[in-house]
Amino acid sequence: MAYLAQHFRTPAMNGSTRAYEFGRRLAGRGHEVHMFCGTPADQPHPSAREVARESGIVVHWLPVAYGATMGYRRRLRAFGGYAWRAALAAERLAPDLVFATSTPLTVAVPAHYAARRHRAPMVMEVRDLWPEAPIALGALRSPVSRWTAWRLEAWAYRGAAHVIALSHSMADDIRRRFPTVPVTVVPNGSDIALFGDADDAGRRLRATTGWLGDRPLILYAGALGIVNEVEYLVRMAADLHRTDPDIRVAVLGSGNRADAVRTLARQLGVLGRNLFLLGPRPKTDVVAYLGACDLALSCAREHPALRNDAVNKVFDALAAGRPVGLNHGGSLTDVVVRAGAGLALSPGDPGRAAVAVASFLRDRDARRRARAAAAALARDRFDRDMLFTDFERVLLAAAGQGAPPCQLTAPERP
């Protein structure tokens, strides 16, 4: 099969590893998996296509760089470059199944091309609402660009044998607008085995990190982009510095707002005092920081189109058995809070969030209960091994090798 994922990342890199985790499981089940991906902008990228193996996956690294610090125009060029090169590369493979995961939705172009050339079924995975999100962010401003984006979305979904959505809200939106398109929900997952050493790794990190020691730690591990609005966390850290100066806040990640976040932290007097900007780290390093933290944080700009129920940092925190504070609405926040695995924070009021977080961190029993609830949620609901069964079922059914997937018309609300 051809697996098209422009932003494919391994655990040795920073970023989402969903494609890697599902790809290696498919390979372990005897499927021949060819991954077609671009190259992270911070990694040496080839001048021509390079082929390597990663945990049984045949990875085709295409010479198209992409990074979170890129502006919109450079991103659009990267999307177009990947679509062109992936179409040519996947077409030569003659796959019996084509699977494409967004973002960006332009990944549907090479996927459709390769599938039609070889009369193979194509399955589309939707990670966020597109083009609603780029429209909300102002990336698509002209009527022509918006019309083109909506047409691309309709063409991508209607040409797919099946669509996988990462949340029920995404699936409901697709069903409402494209009622004939079969949709199955396969949520983002928690890689429990990867975080099995989190507690020990966290203790080692604390013992060797002078600014941390045995102090409470809040961790943000993710992108520093417009949609993430990490400035919220910086303002929260400023309030915590006045009321609870021992609480530490660590930020792992990069993005086109990194300089603005650093400038604000310096202006508010928290940079290097109780807030530490540590840059992007590979997933293997994130394990130690999550093991050391007392509360992981997920923040986002408040807009209905930007609510993401598939936030990687939340599922990683649950896998490490760590509670999560979320300042964005949506079904994922509801699930976490209802399970007792975290806190819903006021989206527009970082000062109020600072009070809630400090109160939680002072309550040792509350932290203990939330840790247990987080681990249980990861194990019972979001275990990647469990979700892979549904994922593989969709692909086999699309390829005509298995029974149809079960979640088609009446998905259970989380």
C-alpha positions as CSV (number, residue, x, y, z in Angstrom):
1,M,0.0,0.0,0.0
2,A,1.0,3.6,-0.5
3,Y,0.8,5.7,2.7
4,L,0.9,9.5,1.9
5,A,1.8,11.6,5.0
6,Q,3.7,14.8,4.2
7,H,4.5,15.4,7.9
8,F,5.6,11.9,8.7
9,R,7.8,11.8,11.9
10,T,9.6,9.1,13.8
11,P,10.1,9.2,17.6
12,A,13.6,10.5,17.0
13,M,12.0,13.7,15.6
14,N,9.7,16.3,17.1
15,G,6.1,16.2,16.0
16,S,3.2,13.8,15.6
17,T,4.1,10.1,15.2
18,R,0.6,8.8,14.3
19,A,1.6,7.8,10.8
20,Y,4.7,6.1,12.1
21,E,2.8,4.2,14.8
22,F,0.1,3.0,12.4
23,G,2.6,2.3,9.7
24,R,4.9,0.2,11.8
25,R,1.9,-1.8,13.1
26,L,0.7,-2.4,9.5
27,A,4.1,-3.6,8.6
28,G,4.2,-5.8,11.7
29,R,0.9,-7.4,10.5
30,G,2.5,-8.4,7.2
31,H,1.4,-5.5,5.0
32,E,3.9,-3.9,2.7
33,V,3.8,-0.2,3.6
34,H,5.5,2.5,1.5
35,M,5.4,5.9,3.2
36,F,5.7,9.0,1.0
37,C,6.7,12.0,3.1
38,G,8.4,15.4,3.0
39,T,11.4,16.3,5.0
40,P,11.4,18.4,8.3
41,A,12.9,21.8,7.6
42,D,15.4,21.3,10.5
43,Q,16.7,18.0,9.2
44,P,19.2,17.6,6.3
45,H,16.9,17.0,3.3
46,P,17.9,15.1,0.1
47,S,18.2,16.6,-3.3
48,A,16.4,13.6,-4.7
49,R,14.2,10.9,-3.3
50,E,15.8,8.8,-0.7
51,V,14.4,5.4,0.5
52,A,15.0,4.0,3.9
53,R,13.4,1.6,6.3
54,E,11.9,2.6,9.7
55,S,10.5,-0.2,11.8
56,G,9.5,-2.2,8.7
57,I,8.1,0.8,6.8
58,V,9.7,1.6,3.5
59,V,10.0,5.4,3.8
60,H,10.4,7.5,0.6
61,W,11.8,10.9,1.8
62,L,11.0,13.5,-0.8
63,P,13.1,16.6,-1.3
64,V,10.4,19.0,0.0
65,A,11.1,20.8,3.2
66,Y,8.5,21.9,5.7
67,G,8.7,23.5,9.1
68,A,6.4,25.1,11.6
69,T,8.3,28.4,11.3
70,M,7.4,28.9,7.6
71,G,5.0,31.6,6.5
72,Y,1.8,30.9,4.6
73,R,3.3,31.4,1.2
74,R,6.2,29.0,1.8
75,R,3.8,26.5,3.3
76,L,1.7,26.6,0.2
77,R,4.7,26.1,-2.0
78,A,5.7,23.1,0.2
79,F,2.2,21.7,-0.1
80,G,2.3,22.0,-3.9
81,G,5.8,20.6,-4.2
82,Y,4.9,17.6,-2.1
83,A,1.7,16.9,-4.1
84,W,3.7,16.9,-7.3
85,R,6.6,14.7,-6.2
86,A,4.4,12.3,-4.2
87,A,2.1,11.8,-7.2
88,L,5.0,10.8,-9.4
89,A,6.6,8.6,-6.7
90,A,3.4,6.8,-5.6
91,E,2.3,6.3,-9.2
92,R,5.5,4.3,-9.9
93,L,4.7,1.9,-7.0
94,A,1.4,0.5,-8.5
95,P,-0.2,0.2,-5.1
96,D,-3.3,-1.9,-4.3
97,L,-4.5,0.6,-1.8
98,V,-3.7,4.3,-1.3
99,F,-4.1,5.9,2.1
100,A,-3.6,9.7,2.6
101,T,-3.6,11.6,5.8
102,S,-4.1,15.4,6.1
103,T,-3.0,18.0,6.9
104,P,-2.7,19.5,4.3
105,L,-5.7,18.4,2.3
106,T,-3.7,18.8,-0.8
107,V,-2.3,15.4,0.0
108,A,-5.6,14.2,-1.7
109,V,-4.2,15.2,-5.1
110,P,-1.3,12.7,-5.4
111,A,-3.5,10.1,-3.6
112,H,-6.3,10.4,-6.1
113,Y,-3.8,10.4,-9.0
114,A,-2.0,7.2,-7.9
115,A,-5.3,5.5,-7.0
116,R,-6.9,6.2,-10.4
117,R,-3.8,5.3,-12.4
118,H,-3.9,1.8,-10.9
119,R,-7.6,1.5,-10.2
120,A,-6.9,1.2,-6.5
121,P,-9.2,2.3,-3.7
122,M,-8.2,5.4,-1.8
123,V,-8.9,6.1,1.9
124,M,-8.7,9.6,3.3
125,E,-7.9,10.5,6.9
126,V,-9.0,13.9,8.2
127,R,-7.0,15.3,11.1
128,D,-8.7,18.7,11.3
129,L,-11.5,20.7,9.7
130,W,-10.1,22.0,6.4
131,P,-10.5,24.6,4.9
132,E,-12.4,26.0,7.9
133,A,-9.2,26.3,9.9
134,P,-7.0,28.2,7.4
135,I,-10.0,30.5,6.6
136,A,-10.3,31.3,10.3
137,L,-6.6,32.0,10.5
138,G,-6.8,34.4,7.5
139,A,-4.6,32.2,5.3
140,L,-7.3,32.0,2.7
141,R,-8.6,35.5,2.2
142,S,-9.7,35.9,-1.4
143,P,-13.0,34.5,-2.7
144,V,-11.2,32.5,-5.3
145,S,-8.8,30.8,-2.9
146,R,-11.7,29.9,-0.6
147,W,-13.8,28.6,-3.5
148,T,-10.9,26.5,-4.6
149,A,-10.3,25.1,-1.1
150,W,-14.0,24.1,-0.7
151,R,-14.0,22.4,-4.1
152,L,-10.8,20.5,-3.2
153,E,-12.4,19.3,0.0
154,A,-15.5,18.1,-1.8
155,W,-13.4,16.4,-4.5
156,A,-11.2,14.7,-1.9
157,Y,-14.1,13.2,0.2
158,R,-16.3,12.2,-2.7
159,G,-13.5,10.4,-4.4
160,A,-12.5,8.3,-1.4
161,A,-13.7,4.8,-0.8
162,H,-13.8,5.7,2.9
163,V,-12.9,8.6,5.2
164,I,-11.3,8.3,8.6
165,A,-12.0,11.2,11.0
166,L,-10.0,11.8,14.2
167,S,-13.0,13.0,16.2
168,H,-16.8,12.7,16.3
169,S,-17.2,16.4,15.6
170,M,-15.2,16.1,12.4
171,A,-17.2,13.0,11.4
172,D,-20.5,14.8,12.0
173,D,-19.4,17.8,10.0
174,I,-18.4,15.6,7.0
175,R,-21.6,13.5,7.2
176,R,-23.7,16.6,7.4
177,R,-22.2,18.1,4.2
178,F,-21.4,14.8,2.3
179,P,-24.1,12.3,3.5
180,T,-23.1,9.7,0.9
181,V,-19.5,9.5,2.1
182,P,-18.7,6.6,4.5
183,V,-16.9,7.8,7.6
184,T,-15.4,6.0,10.5
185,V,-13.9,7.6,13.7
186,V,-10.5,6.5,14.7
187,P,-9.3,8.9,17.4
188,N,-5.8,10.0,18.0
189,G,-4.1,7.5,20.4
190,S,-1.8,7.1,23.4
191,D,1.4,5.2,22.9
192,I,1.5,3.6,26.3
193,A,4.6,1.5,25.7
194,L,6.6,4.5,24.6
195,F,5.8,6.3,27.8
196,G,6.3,3.2,30.1
197,D,9.6,4.6,31.4
198,A,8.2,8.2,31.9
199,D,8.3,8.1,35.8
200,D,12.0,7.0,36.0
201,A,13.0,9.3,33.1
202,G,11.3,12.2,34.9
203,R,13.1,11.5,38.1
204,R,16.4,11.5,36.3
205,L,15.6,14.8,34.6
206,R,14.6,16.5,37.8
207,A,17.9,15.3,39.5
208,T,20.0,16.9,36.7
209,T,18.0,20.1,36.1
210,G,18.9,22.8,38.5
211,W,16.0,25.2,37.8
212,L,13.5,22.3,38.4
213,G,14.6,20.1,41.3
214,D,11.5,19.0,43.3
215,R,9.4,22.1,42.3
216,P,6.0,21.7,40.6
217,L,6.2,21.6,36.9
218,I,3.7,22.6,34.2
219,L,4.6,21.4,30.7
220,Y,3.6,22.6,27.2
221,A,5.0,20.3,24.5
222,G,3.8,21.3,21.1
223,A,3.8,23.9,18.3
224,L,4.2,27.6,18.9
225,G,1.9,28.9,16.1
226,I,-0.9,31.3,15.7
227,V,-3.5,28.6,16.5
228,N,-1.8,27.5,19.7
229,E,-1.7,31.0,21.3
230,V,1.1,30.1,23.7
231,E,1.1,33.7,24.9
232,Y,-1.8,32.6,27.1
233,L,0.6,30.3,29.0
234,V,3.2,33.1,29.3
235,R,0.6,35.4,30.9
236,M,-0.4,32.6,33.2
237,A,3.2,32.1,34.2
238,A,3.5,35.8,35.0
239,D,0.5,35.5,37.5
240,L,2.0,32.3,38.9
241,H,5.4,34.1,39.5
242,R,3.6,36.7,41.7
243,T,1.5,34.2,43.7
244,D,3.4,30.8,43.5
245,P,7.0,31.5,42.4
246,D,8.2,27.9,43.0
247,I,5.9,26.6,40.2
248,R,7.9,26.1,37.0
249,V,6.6,26.2,33.4
250,A,8.5,24.5,30.6
251,V,7.7,25.0,26.9
252,L,9.0,22.4,24.3
253,G,8.4,23.3,20.7
254,S,8.9,25.7,17.8
255,G,6.8,27.7,15.4
256,N,6.2,31.0,13.7
257,R,5.2,32.6,17.0
258,A,8.3,31.5,18.9
259,D,10.0,34.9,18.8
260,A,6.8,36.6,19.9
261,V,6.4,34.2,22.8
262,R,10.0,34.8,23.9
263,T,9.6,38.6,23.6
264,L,6.5,38.5,25.7
265,A,8.1,36.3,28.4
266,R,11.0,38.7,28.6
267,Q,8.8,41.7,28.8
268,L,6.8,40.1,31.7
269,G,9.9,39.2,33.5
270,V,9.4,35.4,33.6
271,L,11.9,34.2,31.0
272,G,14.5,32.0,32.7
273,R,12.9,32.7,36.1
274,N,9.8,30.5,36.3
275,L,9.2,30.0,32.5
276,F,11.7,28.1,30.4
277,L,11.6,28.0,26.5
278,L,13.5,24.8,25.6
279,G,12.9,24.6,21.9
280,P,11.8,21.6,19.9
281,R,12.6,18.1,21.3
282,P,12.2,14.6,19.9
283,K,9.4,12.5,21.2
284,T,12.0,10.4,23.2
285,D,12.9,13.6,25.2
286,V,9.3,14.5,25.7
287,V,8.9,11.2,27.6
288,A,11.2,12.5,30.3
289,Y,9.6,15.9,30.5
290,L,6.1,14.4,30.8
291,G,7.4,12.1,33.4
292,A,8.7,15.0,35.4
293,C,5.6,17.3,35.0
294,D,2.7,17.6,37.4
295,L,0.3,19.0,34.8
296,A,0.5,19.1,31.0
297,L,-1.1,22.0,29.2
298,S,-3.0,22.3,25.9
299,C,-3.9,25.8,24.8
300,A,-5.4,27.2,21.7
301,R,-6.9,30.3,20.1
302,E,-10.6,30.4,20.8
303,H,-12.5,29.9,17.6
304,P,-15.0,27.1,16.7
305,A,-13.1,26.1,13.6
306,L,-9.9,25.8,15.5
307,R,-11.1,23.5,18.2
308,N,-9.1,20.3,17.8
309,D,-10.2,17.1,19.5
310,A,-7.0,15.3,18.2
311,V,-4.3,17.2,20.0
312,N,-1.2,15.0,20.2
313,K,0.1,16.6,23.4
314,V,-3.0,15.6,25.3
315,F,-2.8,11.9,24.3
316,D,0.9,11.8,25.1
317,A,0.2,13.2,28.6
318,L,-2.4,10.6,29.2
319,A,0.0,7.9,28.0
320,A,2.4,9.1,30.6
321,G,-0.3,9.1,33.3
322,R,-0.3,12.9,33.6
323,P,-3.3,15.1,34.0
324,V,-4.0,17.8,31.4
325,G,-5.2,21.4,31.6
326,L,-7.1,22.5,28.5
327,N,-8.3,26.0,27.7
328,H,-10.2,25.1,24.6
329,G,-13.7,23.6,24.3
330,G,-14.7,20.4,22.5
331,S,-15.4,16.8,23.1
332,L,-11.8,16.0,24.1
333,T,-11.9,18.5,26.9
334,D,-15.3,17.1,28.0
335,V,-13.9,13.5,28.1
336,V,-10.8,14.5,30.1
337,V,-12.6,16.6,32.7
338,R,-15.5,14.1,33.1
339,A,-12.9,11.3,33.7
340,G,-11.2,13.4,36.4
341,A,-8.0,13.4,34.3
342,G,-7.6,17.2,34.1
343,L,-8.9,20.7,34.3
344,A,-10.9,22.9,32.0
345,L,-9.2,26.4,32.1
346,S,-10.8,29.7,31.3
347,P,-9.9,30.4,27.6
348,G,-9.8,34.2,27.8
349,D,-8.5,34.6,31.3
350,P,-5.0,33.4,32.0
351,G,-5.1,34.9,35.5
352,R,-8.1,32.9,36.4
353,A,-6.4,29.8,35.0
354,A,-3.3,30.5,37.1
355,V,-5.5,30.4,40.3
356,A,-7.1,27.1,39.2
357,V,-3.7,25.5,38.3
358,A,-2.0,26.6,41.5
359,S,-4.9,25.2,43.6
360,F,-4.7,21.9,41.8
361,L,-0.9,21.7,42.2
362,R,-1.1,22.3,45.9
363,D,-3.6,19.4,46.4
364,R,-1.5,16.3,46.5
365,D,-4.5,14.0,46.7
366,A,-6.1,15.7,43.7
367,R,-2.9,15.2,41.7
368,R,-2.7,11.5,42.6
369,R,-6.4,10.9,41.6
370,A,-5.9,12.8,38.4
371,R,-2.8,10.8,37.5
372,A,-4.6,7.5,38.0
373,A,-7.6,8.8,35.9
374,A,-5.3,9.9,33.1
375,A,-3.6,6.5,33.0
376,A,-6.9,4.7,33.0
377,L,-8.2,6.9,30.1
378,A,-5.2,6.2,28.0
379,R,-5.5,2.4,28.7
380,D,-9.2,1.9,28.4
381,R,-10.1,4.4,25.7
382,F,-7.2,5.7,23.7
383,D,-4.6,2.9,23.6
384,R,-3.1,3.0,20.2
385,D,-3.0,-0.8,19.9
386,M,-6.7,-1.0,20.5
387,L,-7.5,1.8,18.0
388,F,-5.3,0.2,15.4
389,T,-7.7,-2.7,15.1
390,D,-10.4,-0.2,13.9
391,F,-7.9,1.5,11.6
392,E,-6.8,-1.7,9.9
393,R,-10.4,-2.9,9.6
394,V,-11.2,0.2,7.5
395,L,-8.2,-0.3,5.2
396,L,-9.0,-4.0,4.7
397,A,-12.6,-3.3,3.9
398,A,-11.7,-0.7,1.4
399,A,-9.3,-3.1,-0.3
400,G,-12.0,-5.7,-0.4
401,Q,-10.2,-8.0,2.1
402,G,-12.4,-7.7,5.2
403,A,-15.8,-7.0,6.6
404,P,-17.0,-3.3,6.5
405,P,-16.1,-1.2,9.5
406,C,-18.7,-0.9,12.2
407,Q,-18.8,2.9,12.9
408,L,-20.5,4.2,9.8
409,T,-23.9,5.8,10.7
410,A,-24.3,6.1,14.5
411,P,-21.1,6.8,16.2
412,E,-21.1,6.8,20.0
413,R,-20.5,10.3,21.4
414,P,-17.4,10.5,23.7
